[in-house]
Amino acid sequence: MLKKILLLLIALISQNAACQNLTDSSLFNWFDTEIGKQNLSLNNGLLFNDTYPTDKKTNRYFEDEKFYVGQVEFDDHYYSEVCINYDLLEDALLIKPYCENDRNALILIKGRNKSFVFKGKKFVNLNYNTSIKNENFNGYYEEVVSTNTLKFYTKYKKNKKEKYVENSIVTEYDLKNEFCLFYKNTFHKIDSKNSITKLFPDFKTQINGFYQKNNQSLENNKVLFMKNLFNYINGLQ
């Protein structure tokens, strides 16, 4: 509400040319800076601490330990320039309110976080909308395909294991993906070709043909294969 009042006041002050040229997004960012980022509701959460030493060949994050500017939808408020990282080990969104000036990161409260955009990918909290029954799919998923008839999601997760290196213990991480489809107001686990053809029996021949034609893509990049497959299925409907 306060931001709406601010925008209205700026619109009324016509002599302030600089304010007139600002976009809504930049006005929000200017407002957040003026009142102090420490006062924003976004800055709520536990202090993050990575206690597992690694050999630097693998890590617990989506790509690396660096924080990047992204977008966050938290408490029904959209933050367009936030320094974030995605911890796949704990399925947690990390935030640094002052970016590179912050030595420590916060773990954003998941239950209040609807979605975020990180490195060009949109992730949604599948437990945020409690009106849709969802007992088997928890936390953040990448929204890979979103159409009027279906939504395809990918889960990124990392598991850790310890090993001895030069008389010390280090942690290694391996990445795994899980897939689910929101179709006909229900979430479905996607773990095989059969699980797809059961949902789309009228397109079984076309789906089998897609697998045969794109077998190499399936082996090289399963997420991309699934994205192309569900775009293809959407076009058949």
C-alpha positions in Angstrom: 0.0 0.0 0.0 2.8 2.4 0.9 4.5 1.9 -2.4 1.3 2.6 -4.3 1.0 5.9 -2.4 4.6 6.7 -3.3 3.9 6.1 -7.0 0.8 8.2 -6.9 2.7 11.1 -5.3 5.5 10.9 -7.8 3.0 11.0 -10.7 1.4 14.1 -9.3 4.8 16.0 -8.9 5.1 16.8 -12.6 8.0 19.2 -12.2 10.3 16.4 -11.1 11.5 15.1 -14.5 13.8 12.5 -13.0 11.0 10.8 -11.2 8.8 10.9 -14.3 11.3 8.9 -16.3 11.6 6.1 -13.8 9.8 2.8 -14.5 7.6 1.1 -11.9 10.4 -1.4 -11.2 13.1 1.2 -10.6 10.7 3.1 -8.4 10.3 0.1 -6.2 14.0 -0.4 -6.0 14.5 3.3 -5.2 11.9 3.0 -2.4 13.5 -0.1 -0.9 16.9 1.7 -0.8 15.4 4.9 0.7 13.7 3.2 3.6 16.6 0.8 4.2 16.9 -2.7 3.1 17.2 -4.0 6.6 13.5 -3.0 7.1 12.1 -5.0 4.3 10.1 -8.1 5.0 12.3 -10.0 2.6 15.2 -10.0 5.1 13.7 -12.7 7.4 15.3 -16.0 7.9 18.0 -18.0 9.6 21.7 -17.4 9.1 23.2 -19.7 6.6 26.4 -21.6 7.4 28.1 -24.1 5.0 29.9 -26.4 7.4 30.9 -29.1 4.9 34.4 -28.7 3.5 34.8 -29.8 -0.2 37.6 -30.5 -2.6 36.2 -27.6 -4.8 35.3 -30.0 -7.6 31.7 -30.2 -6.5 29.4 -28.0 -4.4 26.0 -27.9 -2.9 24.7 -25.0 -5.0 22.8 -24.8 -8.3 26.0 -23.9 -10.1 28.6 -22.3 -7.8 28.9 -20.5 -4.5 28.6 -17.0 -6.0 25.5 -14.9 -5.5 23.7 -13.4 -8.5 21.1 -10.8 -9.0 17.7 -12.3 -9.4 14.0 -11.8 -8.7 12.0 -13.0 -5.7 8.2 -13.0 -4.9 7.9 -13.0 -1.2 4.9 -12.2 1.0 3.0 -11.2 -2.1 5.7 -8.6 -2.9 7.9 -8.7 -6.0 11.6 -7.8 -5.5 13.3 -7.3 -8.8 17.0 -6.9 -7.8 18.1 -9.3 -5.1 21.4 -11.1 -4.6 20.5 -14.8 -4.3 21.8 -18.3 -4.6 20.1 -21.7 -4.6 21.2 -24.3 -2.1 20.3 -27.7 -3.6 21.4 -29.7 -0.6 18.7 -28.2 1.7 16.4 -26.9 -1.1 16.8 -23.4 0.3 16.9 -19.9 -1.3 19.8 -17.9 0.1 19.8 -14.1 0.1 22.4 -11.4 0.7 20.6 -8.1 1.3 23.7 -6.1 0.6 25.1 -8.4 -2.1 28.9 -8.4 -2.2 29.1 -6.3 0.9 27.5 -9.0 3.0 29.7 -11.7 4.5 26.8 -13.8 5.6 23.7 -15.0 3.9 20.2 -15.6 5.1 17.9 -18.6 4.4 14.7 -17.2 3.1 11.6 -18.5 4.8 10.2 -21.0 2.3 6.6 -20.9 3.4 6.4 -17.2 2.5 8.3 -17.4 -0.8 6.1 -18.1 -3.8 8.7 -18.0 -6.5 12.1 -16.7 -7.7 14.0 -16.3 -10.9 17.7 -17.4 -10.7 20.1 -17.3 -13.7 17.2 -17.0 -16.1 15.2 -19.9 -14.7 11.9 -19.5 -12.9 11.5 -21.6 -9.7 8.2 -22.0 -7.9 7.3 -23.3 -4.5 4.8 -26.1 -5.1 3.6 -26.0 -1.5 2.7 -22.3 -1.6 -0.8 -22.7 -3.0 -2.5 -24.7 -0.3 -5.8 -24.8 -2.3 -4.2 -27.4 -4.6 -3.8 -30.9 -3.1 -0.1 -31.8 -3.3 1.3 -34.4 -0.9 4.2 -35.9 -2.9 6.0 -32.8 -4.3 7.6 -30.4 -1.9 9.7 -27.3 -2.2 11.2 -25.5 -5.2 10.8 -26.8 -8.8 11.9 -25.1 -12.0 8.8 -24.3 -14.1 10.1 -25.6 -17.4 6.9 -25.6 -19.5 3.8 -23.6 -18.7 0.7 -23.6 -20.9 -3.0 -23.4 -20.5 -3.4 -27.2 -20.3 -0.2 -28.4 -18.5 2.8 -27.4 -16.4 6.0 -29.4 -16.4 8.4 -29.0 -13.5 11.9 -30.2 -12.7 13.4 -30.7 -9.3 17.1 -30.2 -8.8 18.6 -31.8 -5.7 22.1 -32.7 -4.5 23.1 -35.5 -2.2 26.4 -35.4 -0.2 28.9 -38.1 0.6 32.1 -37.9 2.6 35.5 -39.2 1.6 39.0 -39.1 3.0 41.6 -37.0 1.2 45.1 -36.5 2.6 44.0 -37.4 6.2 41.0 -35.1 6.2 37.3 -35.5 5.4 35.8 -33.7 2.4 32.3 -33.7 1.0 31.3 -34.5 -2.5 28.0 -33.7 -4.1 26.1 -35.4 -6.9 23.1 -33.8 -8.8 19.8 -35.6 -9.4 16.7 -34.5 -11.2 13.0 -35.4 -10.5 10.1 -34.5 -12.8 6.4 -33.8 -12.3 3.5 -32.7 -14.4 0.5 -30.6 -13.3 -2.3 -31.8 -15.6 -6.0 -31.8 -15.1 -5.6 -30.1 -11.7 -3.4 -32.9 -10.4 0.3 -33.3 -9.9 1.8 -36.5 -11.5 5.2 -38.0 -11.0 7.1 -38.4 -14.3 9.7 -41.1 -14.1 9.4 -43.1 -17.3 7.9 -43.1 -20.8 5.1 -45.3 -19.5 4.1 -42.7 -16.9 3.7 -40.2 -19.7 1.7 -42.4 -22.1 -0.7 -43.3 -19.3 -1.6 -39.6 -19.0 -1.8 -39.1 -22.8 -3.0 -42.5 -24.2 -4.3 -40.9 -27.4 -0.8 -39.7 -28.2 1.1 -43.0 -27.4 2.2 -43.5 -31.0 3.5 -39.9 -31.3 5.3 -40.1 -27.9 7.0 -43.4 -28.8 8.1 -41.8 -32.1 9.5 -38.8 -30.2 11.6 -41.0 -28.0 13.0 -43.0 -30.9 13.8 -39.8 -32.9 15.4 -38.0 -29.9 17.1 -40.8 -28.1 20.5 -39.0 -28.1 19.0 -35.9 -26.6 17.5 -38.0 -23.8 21.0 -39.3 -22.9 22.8 -36.0 -23.2 20.3 -33.6 -21.5 17.2 -35.2 -19.9 15.8 -31.8 -18.8 15.9 -30.4 -22.3 14.5 -33.6 -23.7 11.5 -33.4 -21.4 11.0 -29.8 -22.1 10.8 -30.5 -25.8 8.6 -33.5 -25.3 5.9 -31.7 -23.3 6.0 -28.7 -25.7 5.4 -31.3 -28.4 2.6 -33.0 -26.5 1.0 -29.6 -25.8 1.0 -29.0 -29.6 -0.9 -32.2 -30.2 -3.8 -31.4 -27.9 
